[in-house]
Amino acid sequence: MALLIRRASHSDLDDLAPLFDAYRQFYHKPADLALARRFLEERLSRNESVIFLALADPTPGARALGFTQLYHTFCSTVAAPIIVLYDLFVTPGGRQHGVGRALMEAAHRYAREADVQRVVLSTAHDNLKAQALYESLGYQLDTAFRVYELPLR
């Protein structure tokens, strides 16, 4: 399968929104294509995230197979910028074809060019396939810290 990974822009929202909606559904959120599109459009408009899009081939109108979304932030303990790889999603038809790995590698190239200290990510405890991919790329499981959240709405 020919594969093109490129940085997404506003012109990609029609391809990205259904992928992002499917990603949210994977994590047990209700389908809401309008919400998915609005969220991505805001991130891109405000330059708050970097999104890489995987396409089935390099021709116009190519089928979108997946995406990853990155957020720039900081790590106080190392006093340096880092990137949070918050979202990674590959369509069922794109799985087992190296799409996730290619998206991760694009994220890593971007992070090196941005000269950040590290890339961090989290995933569900039962997302074993993603965990295997991350570990094969050199990610290490953090066993020192627990993650807590405080829902406000």
MOKA-V601015 format. One record per run of one state. SS is the DSSP state (helix for helix, strand for strand, loop for the rest). FROM is the first residue (numbers start at 1). LEN is the number of residues. If there is no record, write none. Layout:
# MOKA-V601015
ss/from/len
SS/FROM/LEN
SS/FROM/LEN
This chain:
# MOKA-V601015
ss/from/len
loop/1/3
strand/4/4
loop/8/2
helix/10/17
loop/27/6
helix/33/13
loop/46/4
strand/50/6
loop/56/8
strand/64/12
loop/76/4
strand/80/11
loop/91/1
helix/92/3
loop/95/4
helix/99/15
loop/114/5
strand/119/2
loop/121/7
helix/128/9
loop/137/17
